[in-house]
Amino acid sequence: MSEPTSASEQTHLLDSERWIVRNGVGVQIMETLAVGAFLTALAVQLGAPNWMIGALAAIPHIAQVAQVPALWTVERLRKRRLIYLISGMIARPMLLVIAVAAVVYSGMQALWLILFAFAVRYAAGAFLSCSWNSWMRDLVPDAEMGRLFSNRQQKMIGVSILFSLLAAAFIDLWKQYSGQPTEYAYAIVYTLAFFGGTYSVVCARKIFEPVMEPTHAHIISHLRAPFADRNYRRLISFLASWNFAVNLAAPFFTVYMLKRLEYELTLVIAFATLSQIASFLTVRYWGSIADHFSNKVVLATCCPVFILSVFAWTFTTLPEPHGFTIPLLIFIHIATGFAVAGVNLASGNIVLKLAPVGGSTAYLASSSMVNATAAGIAALLGGIAVDLFSSWELGLTIHWQSAANNLELEAMNFSHWDFFFLFSTLIGLYSLHRLSLVEEKGRVRDPHMLRVLMGSARQSMRNLSTIAGLRAASEFPLDGLLPETKRSSKTTPGPETATEKPKEPAND
């Protein structure tokens, strides 16, 4: 455990602390208003076809590959604050581009511009997150990490919940009372997101940057090594199939509630917040269970819960919304929040646990690159394929007839979106078979990386989406491949990791 080695370093940390916290508040305002349900709702408002929504959902995952040139840039320039500021000046204005697209253009013209701005934002976000993680790792000592970032995280959670509910209510009220196009309300929301993101960059200018010590990272060789391990390949196969199953359906939960159930955005955001709270309250308990038993136990518990929750979406209409639709959606969001917390934590832990000592970071990074690719492909395919099911319907009706009664009960009805959720469920069940082939022995042997994963799992819960923090299971900061310096035994707090490269949608 490293500590500040001089009074000067302690002073730099104290001077920087309030700006680190303020940076997080700005980031969270931006992320809350710019991604997840708000982005999906804007796309729906503009008449986006499902394949476009799938493309928007895929970009955060596909953008993971930008971490490789980002890591190279950080290593070559060795000026992390400068990289952060320049990347921020590229990424943040993309939110204004989205705002302008919403009011100046319409239909597919607006959507193509939004897709372009979204892609640029996440590519630049890879440079932001890479520089930020390395920067914080060298600035904040272990002894201060928990206190400082728990304070930062607490404020970010409050900001996320407050701004999400206020923004959703604002959009719904604008739609009802302003008499102006709803796109104007989204433009205002995205302008506020831009100001939040800009504020975070301004705050970063006030944070002290330690001198970055020379390192020699061989990225490609690190990323290739895990695939020679048979048991590890099985683990990657499980994680890839799992992420494919999840991202085949999850990006469209918001679309389903807005278009099929015709709910107001405020109610959709309230469901997302409920899921977020459930995740945040349960993640520490999954960590304890993983320590006392195994990560496979956590995955074997949480993955089926998530799969059943996806399947439960098919019963929210039979074939129309019914009296149990909202109670069922409340149950679904609580259950998925409960399950995602365990999956995000245990999936990262088991990758680390099966890795050799000294190679854990490379193993985790390699699996995450594969998982992100699977997630991105699933979102794209989902957006393309969902319309194919629009004319399909499968029903099961129970008919009872007697001398006194003639009763018909709709026991099951699959149509359009329901087939989509069904296929996601079936692929998820296959991923459980892949999990059964993975062998897990011993305990996690890298306490530094374990703290990284635990912190990352908690931080992912801040990222508001229909399924809170869903992207965390397929993401990992590649700057962890950098060899540790005298200060780098600290956890990588990764607040920009959980936000700049959305993570929820993501999903949100």
C-alpha positions in Angstrom: 0.0 0.0 0.0 1.6 3.3 -1.0 1.1 6.5 0.9 2.0 10.1 -0.1 5.7 10.3 0.3 5.9 14.0 1.1 4.0 16.9 2.6 3.9 18.4 -0.9 2.2 15.3 -2.4 -0.3 15.4 0.5 -1.0 19.1 -0.2 -1.6 18.3 -3.9 -4.1 15.6 -3.0 -6.0 17.8 -0.7 -6.1 20.7 -3.2 -7.3 18.2 -5.9 -9.9 16.4 -3.9 -12.8 18.8 -4.2 -12.2 19.1 -8.0 -12.2 15.3 -8.4 -15.6 15.2 -6.7 -16.9 18.1 -8.8 -15.6 16.4 -11.9 -17.7 13.4 -11.0 -20.8 15.4 -10.5 -20.4 17.0 -13.9 -19.7 13.6 -15.6 -22.8 12.2 -14.0 -25.1 15.0 -15.1 -23.9 14.5 -18.6 -24.2 10.7 -18.5 -27.7 10.7 -16.9 -29.1 13.1 -19.5 -27.2 11.9 -22.6 -27.5 8.1 -22.7 -29.7 5.2 -21.7 -33.5 5.9 -21.7 -33.2 9.5 -22.8 -31.2 8.6 -26.0 -33.6 5.8 -26.8 -36.6 8.0 -26.2 -35.2 10.7 -28.5 -34.5 8.1 -31.2 -38.1 6.8 -30.8 -39.4 10.4 -31.0 -37.5 10.9 -34.3 -39.1 7.8 -35.7 -35.9 5.6 -35.5 -36.3 2.1 -37.0 -35.2 -0.7 -34.8 -32.0 -1.3 -36.6 -30.9 2.3 -35.8 -31.7 1.8 -32.1 -29.6 -1.4 -32.3 -26.7 0.6 -33.9 -26.9 3.2 -31.1 -26.8 0.5 -28.5 -23.8 -1.2 -30.2 -21.6 1.8 -30.4 -20.5 1.9 -26.7 -19.4 -1.7 -27.0 -17.7 -1.4 -30.4 -15.9 1.7 -29.2 -13.9 -0.5 -26.7 -11.4 -1.1 -29.5 -10.4 2.6 -29.2 -8.8 1.9 -25.9 -5.8 0.3 -27.7 -4.7 3.5 -29.5 -5.7 5.4 -26.3 -3.3 3.4 -24.2 -0.6 3.9 -26.8 -1.2 7.7 -26.8 -1.0 7.9 -23.0 2.2 5.9 -23.1 3.8 8.0 -25.8 2.8 11.5 -24.7 2.8 10.9 -20.9 0.6 14.0 -20.3 -2.6 12.6 -19.1 -4.3 15.8 -18.1 -3.6 17.3 -21.6 -5.0 14.1 -23.3 -8.1 14.4 -21.0 -8.7 18.0 -21.9 -8.2 17.6 -25.6 -10.4 14.5 -25.7 -13.0 16.3 -23.7 -13.0 19.2 -26.1 -13.8 16.6 -28.9 -16.3 14.5 -27.0 -18.4 17.1 -25.1 -19.5 19.2 -28.1 -21.0 16.1 -29.7 -23.8 16.5 -27.3 -24.6 19.9 -28.8 -24.5 18.2 -32.2 -27.2 15.9 -31.0 -29.2 18.8 -29.7 -29.0 20.7 -33.0 -29.8 17.5 -34.9 -33.0 17.1 -32.9 -34.4 20.5 -33.8 -32.9 21.4 -37.2 -33.3 18.1 -39.0 -35.9 15.4 -38.9 -36.3 11.7 -39.5 -33.3 9.8 -40.8 -31.2 12.9 -41.4 -31.3 13.7 -37.7 -30.7 10.1 -36.7 -27.7 9.7 -38.9 -26.1 12.8 -37.5 -26.9 11.6 -34.0 -25.3 8.2 -34.8 -22.2 10.0 -36.0 -22.0 12.3 -33.0 -22.5 9.3 -30.7 -19.7 7.4 -32.3 -17.2 10.3 -32.1 -18.2 10.8 -28.5 -17.4 7.3 -27.5 -14.2 7.1 -29.5 -12.9 10.2 -27.7 -14.3 8.8 -24.5 -11.9 5.9 -24.7 -9.0 8.4 -24.5 -10.7 10.2 -21.6 -11.2 7.1 -19.6 -7.7 5.7 -20.3 -6.0 9.0 -19.3 -8.2 9.4 -16.2 -7.7 6.0 -14.8 -3.9 6.1 -15.0 -4.0 9.7 -13.7 -6.1 8.8 -10.6 -4.2 5.6 -10.0 -1.0 7.6 -9.5 -2.5 10.6 -7.6 -4.7 8.9 -4.9 -3.1 6.5 -2.4 -4.8 3.4 -1.2 -5.4 4.8 2.3 -7.5 7.7 0.7 -9.1 5.8 -2.1 -12.1 4.5 -0.3 -12.9 7.7 1.5 -12.5 10.0 -1.5 -14.3 8.0 -4.1 -17.1 6.8 -1.9 -17.8 10.5 -1.3 -17.6 11.2 -5.0 -19.8 8.2 -5.8 -22.4 9.1 -3.2 -22.8 12.6 -4.7 -23.0 11.1 -8.2 -25.7 8.6 -7.3 -27.8 11.4 -5.9 -27.3 13.6 -9.0 -28.2 10.6 -11.2 -31.5 9.9 -9.6 -32.5 13.6 -9.2 -31.6 14.7 -12.8 -33.1 11.6 -14.4 -36.5 12.1 -12.8 -36.5 15.8 -13.3 -35.5 15.6 -16.9 -38.1 12.9 -17.6 -40.9 15.0 -15.9 -39.7 18.1 -17.9 -40.0 16.2 -21.2 -43.4 14.8 -20.4 -44.7 18.2 -19.2 -43.3 19.9 -22.3 -45.1 17.4 -24.5 -48.4 18.1 -22.7 -48.4 21.9 -22.1 -45.8 23.7 -24.3 -47.5 23.4 -27.7 -44.0 23.1 -29.2 -42.3 20.0 -30.7 -41.1 17.5 -28.2 -37.7 17.5 -29.9 -37.1 21.0 -28.5 -37.3 19.5 -25.0 -34.7 16.9 -25.8 -32.5 19.6 -27.3 -32.6 21.5 -23.9 -31.8 18.3 -22.1 -28.8 17.5 -24.3 -27.6 21.1 -23.9 -27.7 20.7 -20.2 -25.8 17.4 -20.6 -23.2 19.4 -22.6 -22.8 21.9 -19.8 -22.4 19.1 -17.2 -19.7 17.4 -19.3 -17.9 20.7 -20.0 -17.9 21.5 -16.2 -16.2 18.1 -15.6 -13.5 19.0 -18.1 -13.0 22.5 -16.4 -12.7 20.8 -13.0 -10.1 18.4 -14.4 -7.8 21.4 -15.1 -7.6 22.0 -11.4 -6.5 18.5 -10.5 -2.8 17.9 -9.9 -1.1 15.4 -12.3 1.9 13.4 -10.9 4.8 12.8 -13.2 4.2 9.6 -15.2 7.1 7.1 -14.8 8.5 5.2 -17.8 6.9 1.8 -18.6 7.2 -0.7 -21.4 3.8 -2.2 -22.2 3.5 -4.8 -24.9 -0.3 -4.7 -25.5 -0.8 -7.2 -28.3 1.2 -10.0 -26.7 -0.7 -9.4 -23.4 -4.0 -9.7 -25.2 -3.1 -12.9 -27.1 -1.9 -14.9 -24.1 -5.3 -15.9 -22.5 -6.5 -17.8 -25.6 -3.9 -20.5 -25.1 -5.6 -21.6 -21.8 -8.3 -24.2 -22.4 -10.3 -23.5 -19.3 -10.1 -19.8 -19.9 -11.3 -20.2 -23.4 -14.4 -21.9 -22.0 -14.9 -19.0 -19.7 -14.6 -16.5 -22.6 -17.2 -18.7 -24.5 -19.6 -18.4 -21.6 -19.1 -14.7 -21.2 -19.4 -14.0 -25.0 -22.6 -16.0 -25.3 -24.0 -14.4 -22.2 -23.3 -10.9 -23.4 -24.8 -11.8 -26.8 -28.0 -13.0 -25.1 -28.3 -10.0 -22.8 -27.6 -7.4 -25.5 -29.9 -9.0 -28.0 -32.9 -7.9 -25.9 -31.9 -5.3 -23.3 -31.4 -2.3 -25.6 -35.0 -2.6 -26.6 -36.7 -2.7 -23.2 -37.1 1.1 -23.2 -38.4 1.0 -26.8 -40.9 -1.7 -25.7 -42.3 0.4 -22.8 -42.5 3.6 -24.9 -44.0 2.1 -28.1 -45.7 -1.1 -27.1 -46.9 -0.2 -23.6 -47.2 3.5 -24.5 -45.8 4.7 -21.1 -44.7 8.2 -20.4 -40.9 8.7 -20.1 -41.2 9.6 -16.4 -42.6 6.1 -15.6 -39.9 4.5 -17.7 -37.2 6.4 -15.9 -38.8 5.5 -12.6 -38.5 1.8 -13.4 -34.8 2.3 -14.4 -34.1 4.1 -11.1 -35.7 1.2 -9.3 -33.4 -1.2 -11.0 -30.4 1.0 -10.3 -31.2 1.1 -6.6 -31.6 -2.6 -6.4 -28.2 -3.2 -8.0 -26.5 -0.7 -5.7 -28.0 -2.2 -2.5 -27.1 -5.8 -3.3 -23.6 -5.6 -4.9 -21.7 -5.8 -1.6 -23.6 -9.0 -0.6 -22.7 -10.7 -3.9 -19.0 -9.8 -3.1 -19.3 -11.5 0.3 -20.9 -14.6 -1.2 -18.2 -14.9 -3.9 -15.5 -14.7 -1.2 -17.1 -17.4 1.0 -18.2 -19.7 -1.8 -17.3 -19.0 -5.4 -18.0 -16.8 -8.3 -19.7 -19.6 -10.1 -22.2 -19.8 -7.3 -23.0 -16.1 -7.8 -23.3 -16.5 -11.6 -25.3 -19.7 -11.3 -27.7 -17.8 -9.1 -27.9 -14.4 -10.8 -27.8 -15.5 -14.5 -31.0 -17.6 -14.3 -32.7 -14.8 -12.4 -31.8 -12.4 -15.2 -32.9 -14.9 -17.9 -36.3 -15.5 -16.2 -36.7 -11.7 -15.9 -36.2 -11.3 -19.7 -38.7 -14.1 -20.3 -41.2 -12.4 -17.9 -41.4 -9.5 -20.4 -43.4 -11.8 -22.6 -46.2 -11.8 -20.0 -46.5 -8.0 -19.7 -49.1 -8.3 -22.5 -51.5 -11.1 -23.0 -51.8 -10.0 -25.8 -52.6 -6.4 -24.5 -51.5 -4.7 -21.3 -53.4 -5.9 -18.2 -53.9 -5.2 -14.6 -50.7 -7.0 -13.6 -48.5 -5.3 -16.1 -47.1 -2.6 -13.9 -46.6 -4.9 -10.8 -44.9 -7.3 -13.1 -42.6 -4.6 -14.5 -41.7 -3.5 -10.9 -40.8 -7.1 -10.1 -38.8 -7.4 -13.4 -36.7 -4.3 -12.7 -36.0 -5.2 -9.1 -35.0 -8.7 -10.1 -32.8 -7.6 -13.0 -31.1 -5.0 -10.8 -30.5 -7.7 -8.2 -29.1 -10.1 -10.8 -27.0 -7.6 -12.8 -25.1 -6.6 -9.7 -24.0 -10.2 -9.1 -23.2 -10.9 -12.7 -21.1 -7.8 -13.2 -19.1 -8.5 -10.1 -18.7 -12.3 -10.4 -17.9 -12.3 -14.1 -15.0 -9.9 -13.6 -13.8 -11.8 -10.5 -13.8 -15.2 -12.2 -11.9 -13.9 -15.1 -9.3 -12.6 -12.7 -9.4 -15.8 -10.5 -8.6 -18.1 -13.5 -5.8 -15.9 -14.7 -2.1 -16.5 -13.7 -0.4 -14.4 -11.2 1.0 -11.3 -12.9 -1.2 -11.7 -16.0 -4.6 -11.0 -14.5 -5.1 -7.6 -16.1 -4.3 -8.9 -19.6 -6.7 -11.8 -19.2 -9.5 -9.5 -18.1 -8.8 -7.1 -20.9 -8.8 -9.9 -23.5 -12.1 -11.3 -22.4 -13.7 -7.9 -22.3 -12.7 -7.2 -25.8 -14.3 -10.4 -27.0 -17.4 -9.7 -24.8 -17.7 -6.2 -26.1 -17.6 -7.5 -29.7 -20.3 -10.1 -28.9 -22.5 -7.4 -27.2 -22.1 -5.0 -30.2 -22.9 -7.7 -32.7 -26.0 -8.7 -30.7 -27.3 -5.2 -30.5 -26.9 -4.7 -34.2 -28.5 -8.0 -35.1 -31.3 -7.4 -32.7 -32.1 -4.1 -34.3 -32.2 -5.7 -37.7 -34.1 -8.9 -36.8 -36.8 -7.6 -34.5 -39.0 -6.4 -37.3 -39.0 -9.9 -38.8 -41.1 -11.1 -35.9 -43.8 -8.4 -36.4 -46.2 -10.8 -38.2 -45.5 -13.8 -35.9 -48.0 -14.9 -33.3 -48.2 -17.9 -31.0 -51.0 -18.3 -28.4 -52.1 -20.8 -25.9 -55.7 -20.6 -24.6 -57.2 -22.8 -21.9 -60.8 -23.5 -22.6 -63.1 -25.0 -19.9 -66.7 -25.8 -20.6 -69.3 -27.4 -18.3 -73.1 -27.3 -17.9 -72.8 -24.1 -15.8 -69.7 -22.4 -17.1 -67.9 -21.6 -20.3 -64.4 -20.3 -19.4 -61.5 -19.2 -21.7 -58.1 -18.2 -20.2 -55.3 -16.7 -22.3 -52.3 -18.6 -20.7 -49.7 -17.5 -23.2 -49.4 -15.2 -26.1 -46.2 -14.6 -28.1 -46.2 -11.9 -30.8 -43.5 -9.5 -32.2 -41.4 -8.4 -29.3 -42.2 -11.5 -27.3 -40.3 -13.7 -29.8 -37.4 -11.4 -29.4 -37.3 -11.9 -25.6 -37.8 -15.6 -26.1 -34.8 -16.0 -28.3 -32.7 -14.0 -25.9 -33.9 -16.3 -23.1 -32.9 -19.4 -25.1 -29.4 -18.1 -25.9 -29.1 -17.2 -22.2 -29.9 -20.8 -21.2 -27.2 -22.0 -23.6 -24.7 -19.7 -21.9 -25.5 -21.4 -18.6 -24.4 -24.7 -20.2 -21.1 -23.0 -21.2 -20.7 -21.8 -17.6 -21.1 -25.4 -16.3 -17.9 -26.4 -18.3 -15.8 -23.8 -16.5 -13.7 -25.0 -13.6 -13.1 -22.6 -10.7 -10.6 -23.4 -7.9 -8.9 -21.4 -5.3 -9.3 -17.7 -4.4 -8.6 -14.5 -6.3 -4.8 -14.0 -6.0 -4.5 -10.3 -7.1 -6.0 -8.1 -4.3 -5.2 -4.9 -6.4 -7.3 -6.1 -9.3 -10.0 -7.4 -7.0 -10.4 -3.8 -5.6 -10.6 -2.5 -9.2 -13.4 -4.9 -10.0 -15.4 -4.3 -6.8 -15.1 -0.6 -7.3 -16.1 -0.9 -11.0 -19.1 -3.0 -10.2 -20.3 -0.4 -7.7 -19.7 2.5 -10.1 -21.6 0.8 -12.9 -24.7 1.1 -10.8 -24.6 4.9 -11.2 -25.0 4.6 -14.9 -28.8 5.0 -15.5 -30.3 2.7 -18.1 -33.2 0.4 -18.3 -31.1 -2.4 -16.9 -28.7 -0.5 -14.6 -25.0 -0.9 -15.3 -25.6 -3.6 -17.9 -22.5 -2.7 -20.0 -20.1 -3.3 -17.1 -20.0 -7.0 -17.7 -18.4 -6.5 -21.1 -16.1 -3.6 -20.4 -12.7 -3.2 -18.7 -10.2 -0.3 -18.8 -7.2 -1.5 -20.9 -5.0 1.0 -19.1 -4.7 -1.7 -16.5 -2.2 -3.3 -18.8 0.3 -0.6 -17.8 2.8 -1.9 -15.3 2.4 -0.5 -11.9 4.5 2.4 -10.8 5.4 3.4 -7.3 1.8 4.8 -6.9 -0.1 2.4 -9.1 -0.9 -0.3 -6.5 -4.0 1.7 -5.9 -7.4 0.8 -7.2 -8.4 2.3 -10.5 -11.5 4.3 -9.6 -12.6 4.4 -13.2 -15.5 7.0 -12.8 -14.8 8.1 -16.4 -14.6 4.4 -17.4 -18.1 3.8 -16.1 -19.4 6.8 -17.9 -17.4 7.9 -20.9 -17.5 4.5 -22.5 -20.9 3.3 -21.6 -21.1 1.6 -19.6 -26.2 1.0 -19.4 -26.7 1.8 -21.6 -26.3 2.4 -21.4 -27.9 1.5 -21.1 -28.9 2.1 -21.1 
